[in-house]
């Protein structure tokens, strides 16, 4: 239901679903909603047991040009290296307005951190990137 609202609402600017156990299935549904959203600025999906599949789905949504997201919190999930690298690739392809991305406590290895740092370096607007584990 929330994913459907994300795509059709023209006034929702902040969505905070912290600690709602949405898992990969919820992240995938929300990602589909994000692809058509033009007003959401802040998204908090921290502590939701999102795994690699959910991380990759979110990356797919982040690669779309219409998003106006400025801040994304994905802390305390299990996005892992593959999900984080997919997000790094999405950062390279767009996301010009994003200023904060928090991926702390997601079991990221050195390869994920290198990919995210490299993607951040190529951005016109540097990203406040939080990667602590």
C-alpha positions as CSV (number, residue, x, y, z in Angstrom):
1,X,0.0,0.0,0.0
2,X,2.7,2.5,0.9
3,X,4.6,1.7,-2.3
4,X,1.5,2.6,-4.3
5,X,1.1,5.9,-2.4
6,X,4.8,6.8,-3.0
7,X,4.2,6.9,-6.8
8,X,0.8,8.7,-6.9
9,X,1.2,11.3,-4.1
10,X,2.3,14.7,-5.2
11,X,2.9,16.1,-1.7
12,X,4.8,13.4,0.2
13,X,8.3,14.8,0.8
14,X,9.5,12.6,3.7
15,X,9.0,8.9,4.2
16,X,10.2,7.4,7.5
17,X,9.8,3.6,7.7
18,X,12.6,3.0,10.2
19,X,12.4,-0.4,11.9
20,X,9.3,-1.7,10.1
21,X,10.7,-5.1,9.0
22,X,9.9,-4.5,5.4
23,X,12.7,-6.9,4.2
24,X,13.5,-7.3,0.5
25,X,9.9,-7.6,-0.6
26,X,9.0,-4.2,0.9
27,X,12.1,-2.6,-0.5
28,X,11.4,-3.9,-4.0
29,X,7.8,-2.6,-3.8
30,X,8.9,0.8,-2.5
31,X,11.6,0.9,-5.3
32,X,8.9,0.5,-7.9
33,X,7.0,3.4,-6.4
34,X,10.1,5.6,-6.3
35,X,10.6,5.2,-10.0
36,X,7.6,7.5,-10.7
37,X,7.9,9.8,-7.7
38,X,9.0,13.4,-8.3
39,X,8.6,15.0,-4.9
40,X,10.1,12.7,-2.2
41,X,13.2,14.3,-0.7
42,X,14.0,12.2,2.3
43,X,13.7,8.4,2.7
44,X,14.5,6.5,5.9
45,X,14.5,2.7,5.5
46,X,17.0,2.0,8.3
47,X,16.7,-1.2,10.4
48,X,14.4,-3.1,8.0
49,X,16.2,-6.3,7.3
50,X,16.7,-5.3,3.7
51,X,19.2,-7.6,1.9
52,X,21.0,-7.7,-1.4
53,X,17.9,-8.1,-3.5
54,X,16.3,-5.1,-1.8
55,X,19.5,-3.1,-2.2
56,X,19.7,-3.8,-5.9
57,X,16.1,-2.8,-6.4
58,X,16.7,0.5,-4.6
59,X,19.7,1.0,-6.8
60,X,17.6,0.5,-9.8
61,X,15.2,3.2,-8.6
62,X,18.0,5.5,-7.7
63,X,19.3,5.4,-11.2
64,X,16.2,7.1,-12.6
65,X,16.4,10.7,-13.5
66,X,13.1,11.9,-12.0
67,X,14.0,11.4,-8.3
68,X,14.4,14.4,-6.1
69,X,15.8,12.5,-3.1
70,X,18.3,14.5,-1.1
71,X,18.7,12.1,1.9
72,X,18.6,8.3,2.1
73,X,19.1,6.3,5.3
74,X,19.7,2.6,4.9
75,X,21.5,1.9,8.1
76,X,21.3,-1.4,10.0
77,X,20.3,-3.6,7.0
78,X,22.1,-6.4,5.2
79,X,22.5,-4.8,1.8
80,X,26.1,-6.2,1.6
81,X,28.7,-5.6,-1.0
82,X,26.6,-6.5,-4.1
83,X,23.8,-4.2,-3.1
84,X,26.2,-1.4,-2.2
85,X,28.1,-1.7,-5.5
86,X,24.8,-1.5,-7.4
87,X,24.0,1.7,-5.5
88,X,27.4,3.0,-6.4
89,X,26.7,2.4,-10.1
90,X,23.4,4.2,-9.7
91,X,25.2,7.2,-8.2
92,X,27.4,7.4,-11.2
93,X,24.4,7.6,-13.6
94,X,22.6,10.4,-11.8
95,X,21.2,11.3,-8.5
96,X,22.5,14.9,-8.8
97,X,20.4,16.2,-5.9
98,X,21.3,13.5,-3.4
99,X,23.4,15.0,-0.6
100,X,23.4,12.3,2.1
101,X,23.6,8.5,1.9
102,X,23.9,6.5,5.1
103,X,24.8,2.8,4.5
104,X,26.4,2.3,7.9
105,X,26.2,-1.2,9.5
106,X,25.4,-3.1,6.3
107,X,28.2,-5.6,6.2
108,X,30.1,-3.7,3.5
109,X,33.6,-4.9,2.6
110,X,36.5,-2.9,1.2
111,X,35.3,-3.4,-2.4
112,X,31.9,-1.8,-1.6
113,X,33.5,1.1,0.2
114,X,35.9,1.7,-2.7
115,X,33.1,1.6,-5.3
116,X,31.0,4.0,-3.3
117,X,33.9,6.4,-2.6
118,X,34.8,6.4,-6.3
119,X,31.2,7.0,-7.4
120,X,31.1,9.9,-4.9
121,X,34.2,11.5,-6.4
122,X,32.7,11.8,-9.8
123,X,29.6,13.7,-8.6
124,X,29.0,17.4,-9.2
125,X,27.7,17.7,-5.7
126,X,29.8,15.7,-3.1
127,X,27.8,13.2,-1.1
128,X,27.9,13.0,2.7
129,X,28.6,9.2,2.6
130,X,28.4,7.3,5.9
131,X,29.9,3.8,5.6
132,X,30.8,2.9,9.2
133,X,30.6,-0.8,10.3
